[in-house]
Amino acid sequence: MKRSQNPPNNTCICSIIPPHILESIARNGTEAARAKAKRTLAKDAQIRSQRTAQVKVTQMKAELIKSRLKAVQDAGAAHKNRLIYTANNSTTLPGTLIRSEGQGSNGDVSADEAYDGFGATFDLYWDVYGRNSIDDNGMDLIGTIHYDNDYDNAFFDGSQMVFGDGDGTYFNRFTIAIDIMGHELTHGVTAATAGLEYHDQPGALNESISDVFGSLVKQRFLNQTADQADWLIGAGLWTSNVNGVALRSMKAPGTAYDDPVMGKDPQPDNMSRYLNTSDDSGGVHINSGIPNKAFYLAAVAIGGNAWEVAGNIWYRTLLDSRLTATAQFQDFANLTADIANTLYGAIVQSAVVQAWHDVGIDINAGWSTNKLITGLWTIDQDRNACAYVDGDGWKRIAYDNDNVYYNMLSQLISAKGSGSTVNLNISNDTIIQVFVNA
């Protein structure tokens, strides 16, 4: 099989540190750190400008859809080929090769961390999703460490990853967090599949998808279940001078840091706090907190290893031809619910629907709203119950486990007794989710 070394044409220059953090350091940091942050901001702008002549997303639609249809079925033989270079504190890329696939450590901790992070990312995509590297065609995983002097960022430029060493005042080396590799390389996966545009809601989805799979790379590497994971992005990157635990928290967006220099983590966790802004390409690193929280909630509700079920739903959504380059949060949420039902059935779909509801995005497919419950029939020892839904007739109450079953049953009993209306998620004449209206 031909091995592609060319990036998708619509790949963004996506960096792990958002502009608002660097701008805060440039305003509030030490004199030396301010200079380094300003230098990084200027370098990032220069790098982005060098790739403005890109083919528009609309010109790639046929290839993107073809890629989606082939993604799992025609992945070919696994081609894991990691190539780690050093720029020796220059800006020449890729630099000098210091470790290639199968070679042992040369003693450079940054090289070893990049090598291991690339491997963990490749393994997640290949072992779990059947994807053969970023482009699904065995693309080499290339990384350059020691980029520039005290460069405060890491980025994926469409063909390789680049890591700075950090300023040492606020940032440690950028290879320190394995999820950074998973995050940045996933931007390449998104470019090769959905091609999400890098602005506003599609851009925030782009960032969120990278956080999701970056976190899954770390969780699988550490063999953690959804309940055991910390759900932090970039833990360890801050030095002890920063009052913070990570760049972002998927579990609790807006709580990753609160620091005199950096300011407070601005991520919202609900659509009611969505930030309309022209900064950061429409707040792509900020509003990504909303779909991040939805994934966390779905993964924890489903349970087990998050990469197995919840991760597969999100990955299959990326491959789905219905996901357009300009998709909004609602579009993505609707697809995840549909795919969850197709792959795993009504109970898993219910967990996904509930997760999106809890961040302020409601999925209407399968829902009956403002209904009265006028009858109930139960055989409790068999976990068998039905409710008479006004206008819809008798519907069975789904049984997955005692907690879910009895929670729904108690809500329906309460609604019948009080005369309150309910919203029901019904699939194949089975009630799988209940909300009692106030």
Sequence and secondary structure as in RCSB ss.txt:
>XXXX:A:sequence
MKRSQNPPNNTCICSIIPPHILESIARNGTEAARAKAKRTLAKDAQIRSQRTAQVKVTQMKAELIKSRLKAVQDA
GAAHKNRLIYTANNSTTLPGTLIRSEGQGSNGDVSADEAYDGFGATFDLYWDVYGRNSIDDNGMDLIGTIHYDND
YDNAFFDGSQMVFGDGDGTYFNRFTIAIDIMGHELTHGVTAATAGLEYHDQPGALNESISDVFGSLVKQRFLNQT
ADQADWLIGAGLWTSNVNGVALRSMKAPGTAYDDPVMGKDPQPDNMSRYLNTSDDSGGVHINSGIPNKAFYLAAV
AIGGNAWEVAGNIWYRTLLDSRLTATAQFQDFANLTADIANTLYGAIVQSAVVQAWHDVGIDINAGWSTNKLITG
LWTIDQDRNACAYVDGDGWKRIAYDNDNVYYNMLSQLISAKGSGSTVNLNISNDTIIQVFVNA
>XXXX:A:secstr
     S  TT   EESS HHHHHHHHHHS HHHHHHHHHHHHHHHHHHHTT     GGGGHHHHHHHHHHTTTT 
 S    EEEEE TTS  SS EEEEETT    S HHHHHHHHHHHHHHHIIIIIH   TTTTS   EEEEES TTT
   EEE SS EEE    SSSB  TTS HHHHHHHHHHHHHHHTT   SSHHHHHHHHHHHHHHHHHHHHHHHT  
TTT   EESTT B TTSSBS SEESSSTT SBEETTTEE    SSGGG    STHHHHTTTTTHHHHHHHHHHHH
HH S TTTTHHHHHHHHHH TT  TT  HHHHHHHHHHHHHHHH HHHHHHHHHHHHHTT    TTEEEEE EEE
EEEEGGGTEEEEEETTTEEEEE  SSHHHHHHHHHHHHHHHHHT  EEEEEETTEEEEEEE  
